[in-house]
Amino acid sequence: MKKHYTLTLLLASIVIVAFAAVAGSGSTSDLPSPPAVGTMIDDFKLPDIGGAERSLKALSGKNGAVLIFISVQCPVSNGYNERMQKLADDYKAKAEPIAVVKAHASDKHFTFTVLKDDGNKIADRLGATRTPEAYVIDASGKLVYHGRIDNSQNTANITSNDLRDALDEMISGKPISKTGGAAFGCTIKRVS
């Protein structure tokens, strides 16, 4: 039986950053390493699909924010659409999810905000290399989780819901027991 989520605290925003253009063949070897868990993440602004600039700080809730990098051209990332929507629905009272690609978002009926990371500037800054790839940032701006959503592309084989577990622990005020897990999926193509 699934644990019923009755929380008085609001989770931060779930921010899903997708890539409209994955064109380019830049190398990932020039990327900085991803920030270590415990690193403070500087605020940034990205446009939503309507063109309005949104900052990480403004999107964060009482407990922080979640960034998930996705790509509409990646079958693995697309295979997570329903799981991301379910995550958004389950944490609706605590979160505001965000993604990116206009046509994809409307086609998939996402109910969360969509941001556009043209030129991969935030993906580059965070060292994101795969789609989907998740980052959890607490209310103070500290990175507390970086990695996969769960451990299997095939829903029948999931044995570890890493992102969900990290969110539940953060919301309940517990230390996050698993602060990462290797993200898998398509590589993020760098803009040259």
Residue frames relative to the residue before (quaternion, step in Angstrom):
aa qw qx qy qz dx dy dz
M 1.0000 0.0000 0.0000 0.0000 0.00 0.00 0.00
K 0.4425 -0.7104 0.4833 0.2568 3.55 -0.82 0.98
K 0.5163 -0.6230 0.4977 0.3124 3.48 -1.15 0.78
H 0.3486 -0.7289 0.5521 0.2056 3.56 -0.89 0.93
Y 0.3134 -0.7755 0.5244 0.1592 3.56 -0.77 1.03
T 0.1198 0.7482 -0.6410 0.1223 3.51 -0.40 1.26
L 0.1266 0.8137 -0.5458 0.1551 3.52 -0.15 1.28
T 0.3495 -0.7329 0.5435 0.2126 3.50 -1.01 0.81
L 0.6571 0.4863 -0.3097 0.4855 3.56 1.20 -0.42
L 0.3751 -0.7005 0.5539 0.2485 3.53 -1.11 0.60
L 0.3728 -0.6815 0.5782 0.2496 3.53 -0.97 0.85
A 0.5995 -0.5618 0.4341 0.3696 3.49 -1.18 0.51
S 0.6981 -0.4398 0.3455 0.4470 3.50 -1.25 -0.20
I 0.2661 -0.6750 0.6473 0.2338 3.51 -1.19 0.56
V 0.0945 -0.8163 0.5697 -0.0108 3.49 -0.48 1.23
I 0.0635 -0.7914 0.6079 0.0130 3.52 -0.64 1.07
V 0.1239 -0.8048 0.5800 0.0241 3.51 -0.44 1.25
A 0.0893 -0.8071 0.5832 0.0211 3.56 -0.59 1.14
F 0.3904 -0.7108 0.5382 0.2297 3.51 -1.23 0.37
A 0.3279 -0.7493 0.5460 0.1818 3.55 -0.60 1.17
A 0.7905 0.1624 -0.0805 0.5850 3.53 0.95 -0.83
V 0.0577 -0.7863 0.6145 0.0278 3.53 -0.69 1.05
A 0.3173 0.7457 -0.5121 0.2847 3.52 1.24 0.54
G 0.5844 0.5496 -0.4427 0.4005 3.53 -1.21 0.49
S 0.2017 -0.7969 0.5613 0.0962 3.48 -1.15 0.56
G 0.2244 0.8006 -0.5252 0.1812 3.54 1.14 0.57
S 0.5016 -0.6731 0.4678 0.2766 3.52 -1.13 0.69
T 0.4347 -0.6809 0.5188 0.2797 3.56 -1.12 0.63
S 0.5132 0.6580 -0.4247 0.3512 3.62 1.22 -0.19
D 0.6495 0.5139 -0.3178 0.4616 3.60 1.21 -0.38
L 0.5133 0.6617 -0.4082 0.3633 3.58 1.27 -0.13
P 0.4690 -0.6148 0.5272 0.3523 3.54 -1.12 0.53
S 0.5910 -0.5361 0.4444 0.4071 3.56 -1.22 0.37
P 0.5656 -0.5683 0.4489 0.3946 3.58 -1.11 0.54
P 0.5586 -0.5916 0.4391 0.3811 3.59 -1.06 0.58
A 0.4989 -0.6489 0.4855 0.3070 3.56 -1.08 0.73
V 0.5822 -0.5281 0.4653 0.4069 3.55 -1.20 0.51
G 0.7144 0.3816 -0.3215 0.4905 3.55 -0.86 1.04
T 0.5577 0.6046 -0.3758 0.4268 3.58 1.30 -0.29
M 0.4264 -0.6637 0.5482 0.2778 3.57 -1.09 0.73
I 0.2438 -0.7662 0.5820 0.1217 3.59 -0.93 0.96
D 0.4004 -0.7271 0.5097 0.2264 3.56 -0.70 1.11
D 0.5687 -0.5817 0.4623 0.3529 3.55 -1.17 0.66
F 0.0208 -0.7753 0.6309 0.0217 3.58 -1.22 0.48
K 0.2658 -0.7322 0.5982 0.1881 3.53 -1.34 0.21
L 0.0068 0.7529 -0.6579 0.0138 3.51 -1.17 0.82
P 0.4820 -0.6506 0.4861 0.3288 3.59 -1.11 0.55
D 0.3786 -0.6661 0.5793 0.2782 3.55 -1.18 0.59
I 0.7198 -0.4584 0.2793 0.4402 3.60 -1.21 0.09
G 0.6419 0.4991 -0.3257 0.4825 3.58 1.25 -0.26
G 0.5909 -0.6044 0.3474 0.4060 3.57 1.31 -0.07
A 0.5429 0.6142 -0.4100 0.3998 3.62 1.22 -0.17
E 0.4270 -0.6936 0.5173 0.2627 3.56 -0.96 0.89
R 0.0760 -0.7799 0.6212 0.0093 3.55 -0.97 0.95
S 0.2516 -0.7706 0.5655 0.1523 3.58 -0.90 0.87
L 0.6174 -0.5300 0.4270 0.3946 3.54 -1.23 0.49
K 0.6493 0.5362 -0.3192 0.4347 3.57 0.90 -0.92
A 0.6851 0.4846 -0.2845 0.4636 3.59 0.91 -0.92
L 0.6857 0.4859 -0.2757 0.4666 3.59 1.11 -0.64
S 0.5758 0.6133 -0.3705 0.3937 3.57 1.20 -0.47
G 0.3249 -0.7305 0.5715 0.1848 3.51 -1.12 0.74
K 0.8043 -0.2938 0.2079 0.4728 3.54 -1.28 -0.26
N 0.7797 0.3354 -0.1743 0.4991 3.60 1.00 -0.77
G 0.7328 -0.3921 0.2455 0.4989 3.61 1.19 -0.13
A 0.4506 -0.6666 0.5247 0.2781 3.53 -1.21 -0.61
V 0.2303 -0.7302 0.6226 0.1617 3.55 -1.32 0.39
L 0.1322 -0.7583 0.6348 0.0672 3.56 -0.93 0.95
I 0.0073 0.7729 -0.6345 0.0055 3.58 -0.87 0.92
F 0.2511 -0.7676 0.5747 0.1323 3.55 -0.65 1.13
I 0.0072 0.7996 -0.5983 0.0515 3.56 -0.83 1.05
S 0.1738 -0.7636 0.6092 0.1251 3.56 -1.30 0.22
V 0.4329 -0.7088 0.4955 0.2545 3.57 -0.92 0.89
Q 0.6779 0.4843 -0.2920 0.4697 3.57 1.22 -0.36
C 0.6220 0.5411 -0.3311 0.4590 3.57 1.28 0.06
P 0.3936 -0.7382 0.4903 0.2445 3.61 -0.57 1.07
V 0.6116 0.5348 -0.3620 0.4570 3.62 1.05 -0.60
S 0.6575 0.5002 -0.2997 0.4771 3.57 0.90 -0.96
N 0.6597 0.5023 -0.3045 0.4687 3.59 0.93 -0.89
G 0.6216 0.5535 -0.3317 0.4442 3.57 1.12 -0.64
Y 0.6697 0.4775 -0.2862 0.4915 3.58 1.28 -0.31
N 0.3718 0.7597 -0.4783 0.2363 3.63 1.20 -0.04
E 0.6973 0.4600 -0.2829 0.4712 3.60 0.79 -0.96
R 0.6510 0.5114 -0.3216 0.4596 3.60 0.99 -0.76
M 0.6436 0.4994 -0.3289 0.4777 3.59 1.01 -0.75
Q 0.6478 0.5046 -0.3229 0.4706 3.59 0.96 -0.80
K 0.6372 0.5174 -0.3224 0.4716 3.60 1.01 -0.80
L 0.6232 0.5259 -0.3323 0.4739 3.58 0.99 -0.80
A 0.6566 0.5040 -0.3014 0.4733 3.58 0.94 -0.91
D 0.6666 0.4974 -0.3028 0.4654 3.59 0.92 -0.87
D 0.6762 0.5101 -0.2945 0.4425 3.58 0.89 -0.92
Y 0.7677 0.3183 -0.1687 0.5300 3.57 1.07 -0.72
K 0.2299 0.8311 -0.4865 0.1406 3.57 1.26 0.33
A 0.6841 0.4718 -0.2951 0.4715 3.62 0.88 -0.83
K 0.7501 0.3766 -0.1879 0.5101 3.56 1.24 -0.44
A 0.8092 0.2742 -0.0864 0.5124 3.61 1.17 -0.31
E 0.1472 -0.7395 0.6449 0.1251 3.52 -1.34 0.33
P 0.2193 -0.8153 0.5222 0.1204 3.61 -0.12 1.23
I 0.1190 -0.7849 0.6055 0.0555 3.55 -1.21 0.56
A 0.0500 -0.7846 0.6177 0.0200 3.60 -1.06 0.75
V 0.5187 -0.7111 0.3894 0.2714 3.65 -1.08 -0.39
V 0.8057 0.3978 -0.2229 0.3780 3.58 0.35 -1.13
K 0.5102 -0.7141 0.3968 0.2691 3.55 -0.55 1.26
A 0.7235 0.4206 -0.2681 0.4773 3.62 0.59 -1.07
H 0.6584 0.5152 -0.3097 0.4530 3.56 0.92 -0.89
A 0.6645 0.5113 -0.3149 0.4448 3.57 0.87 -0.92
S 0.6992 0.4456 -0.2935 0.4758 3.59 0.85 -0.85
D 0.6237 0.5373 -0.3441 0.4516 3.58 1.04 -0.68
K 0.7402 0.4029 -0.2128 0.4945 3.56 1.00 -0.81
H 0.3678 -0.7684 0.4548 0.2597 3.59 1.28 -0.04
F 0.1475 0.7821 -0.5820 0.1667 3.56 0.90 0.93
T 0.2808 -0.7676 0.5530 0.1620 3.57 -1.02 0.77
F 0.6135 0.5352 -0.3577 0.4574 3.57 1.24 0.16
T 0.6450 -0.5299 0.3940 0.3847 3.53 -1.29 0.40
V 0.2267 -0.7718 0.5832 0.1134 3.55 -1.08 0.75
L 0.1329 -0.7813 0.6076 0.0526 3.57 -0.88 1.00
K 0.2909 -0.7455 0.5758 0.1677 3.55 -1.25 0.51
D 0.1584 -0.7906 0.5887 0.0579 3.55 -0.79 1.06
D 0.0557 -0.8271 0.5593 0.0001 3.57 0.57 1.16
G 0.8149 0.2054 -0.1823 0.5105 3.54 -0.90 0.94
N 0.4142 -0.7519 0.4335 0.2741 3.59 1.31 0.14
K 0.2332 0.8221 -0.5017 0.1345 3.61 1.12 0.51
I 0.6999 0.4280 -0.2842 0.4963 3.63 0.94 -0.76
A 0.5982 0.5401 -0.3562 0.4728 3.60 1.06 -0.68
D 0.6573 0.4965 -0.3068 0.4768 3.58 0.96 -0.85
R 0.6618 0.5247 -0.3070 0.4386 3.58 0.88 -0.94
L 0.7463 0.3795 -0.2079 0.5057 3.59 1.04 -0.80
G 0.4520 -0.7119 0.4374 0.3124 3.58 1.27 -0.05
A 0.2809 0.7656 -0.5284 0.2361 3.59 1.14 0.58
T 0.0957 -0.8271 0.5536 0.0163 3.56 -0.88 0.95
R 0.7721 0.2991 -0.1485 0.5408 3.63 1.21 -0.37
T 0.1645 -0.7342 0.6400 0.1556 3.53 -1.32 0.32
P 0.5346 -0.3002 -0.7835 0.1005 1.50 -1.46 2.04
E 0.0467 -0.7669 0.6400 0.0130 3.57 -1.23 0.64
A 0.1904 -0.8345 0.5150 0.0456 3.58 -0.68 1.14
Y 0.0920 -0.7474 0.6567 0.0410 3.52 -1.26 0.73
V 0.1205 -0.7650 0.6281 0.0756 3.59 -0.91 0.91
I 0.0901 -0.7862 0.6113 -0.0073 3.54 -0.77 1.14
D 0.3596 -0.7602 0.4965 0.2152 3.60 -0.67 1.06
A 0.7472 -0.4357 0.2722 0.4216 3.58 -1.31 0.17
S 0.6613 0.4892 -0.3151 0.4734 3.59 1.13 -0.48
G 0.5677 -0.6076 0.3721 0.4124 3.61 1.30 -0.16
K 0.5130 0.6512 -0.4055 0.3851 3.58 1.28 0.19
L 0.4414 -0.6677 0.5365 0.2675 3.57 -1.01 0.87
V 0.0628 -0.8287 0.5562 -0.0017 3.59 -0.68 1.11
Y 0.7790 0.0834 -0.0740 0.6171 3.61 1.29 -0.21
H 0.0705 0.7629 -0.6411 0.0455 3.56 -1.12 0.78
G 0.5360 0.6366 -0.4442 0.3318 3.57 -0.69 1.05
R 0.7974 -0.3028 0.2499 0.4582 3.50 -1.20 -0.69
I 0.5629 -0.5620 0.4803 0.3697 3.54 -1.35 0.25
D 0.7546 -0.1360 0.1186 0.6310 3.56 0.98 -0.94
N 0.6353 -0.6040 0.3499 0.3305 3.58 -1.23 0.01
S 0.7978 0.2494 -0.1624 0.5243 3.63 1.14 0.14
Q 0.4736 -0.6514 0.5181 0.2882 3.52 -1.00 0.86
N 0.6867 0.4301 -0.2575 0.5264 3.58 1.10 -0.72
T 0.4290 -0.7405 0.4562 0.2439 3.59 -0.51 1.18
A 0.6173 0.5582 -0.3491 0.4308 3.61 1.10 -0.58
N 0.7299 0.4306 -0.2276 0.4797 3.59 1.19 -0.49
I 0.4237 0.7119 -0.4739 0.2985 3.62 1.20 0.14
T 0.0218 -0.7931 0.6086 -0.0125 3.54 -0.86 1.03
S 0.7765 0.2172 -0.1208 0.5791 3.58 1.28 -0.22
N 0.1410 -0.7854 0.6009 0.0469 3.58 -0.65 1.17
D 0.1680 -0.8710 0.4536 0.0866 3.53 0.61 1.24
L 0.6949 0.4665 -0.2877 0.4656 3.60 0.79 -0.98
R 0.6555 0.5092 -0.3058 0.4664 3.59 0.87 -0.91
D 0.6492 0.5123 -0.3162 0.4648 3.59 0.96 -0.85
A 0.6484 0.5141 -0.3167 0.4636 3.59 0.95 -0.86
L 0.6568 0.5070 -0.3109 0.4636 3.60 0.96 -0.84
D 0.6493 0.5172 -0.3187 0.4575 3.59 0.92 -0.88
E 0.6695 0.4893 -0.3013 0.4707 3.58 0.93 -0.87
M 0.6493 0.5136 -0.3250 0.4571 3.59 0.92 -0.85
I 0.6724 0.5069 -0.2970 0.4503 3.59 0.86 -0.95
S 0.7184 0.4364 -0.2547 0.4781 3.57 0.98 -0.81
G 0.5452 -0.6551 0.3804 0.3590 3.58 1.28 0.07
K 0.5014 0.6394 -0.4306 0.3929 3.58 1.27 0.22
P 0.5592 -0.5534 0.4677 0.4030 3.58 -1.20 0.37
I 0.4639 -0.6560 0.5084 0.3097 3.58 -1.06 0.68
S 0.3516 -0.7900 0.4722 0.1713 3.56 -0.50 1.23
K 0.7672 0.1688 -0.1079 0.6093 3.60 1.10 -0.62
T 0.1628 -0.8506 0.4974 0.0496 3.57 -0.17 1.31
G 0.8192 0.0362 -0.0421 0.5708 3.58 1.21 0.14
G 0.0050 0.7422 -0.6701 -0.0058 3.48 -1.41 0.24
A 0.5758 -0.6267 0.3913 0.3501 3.58 -0.87 0.89
A 0.3546 -0.7160 0.5652 0.2053 3.55 -0.74 1.11
F 0.0885 -0.7777 0.6204 0.0498 3.55 -1.12 0.68
G 0.4030 0.6721 -0.5436 0.3006 3.54 -1.16 0.61
C 0.7454 -0.3572 0.2896 0.4826 3.54 -1.20 -0.53
T 0.4859 -0.6380 0.4990 0.3284 3.55 -1.14 0.58
I 0.4486 -0.6495 0.5400 0.2919 3.53 -1.17 0.64
K 0.3318 -0.7437 0.5504 0.1838 3.55 -0.69 1.12
R 0.3421 -0.7592 0.5238 0.1796 3.55 -0.78 1.02
V 0.4178 -0.6729 0.5529 0.2587 3.52 -1.15 0.70
S 0.3569 -0.7602 0.5063 0.1958 3.57 -0.73 1.07
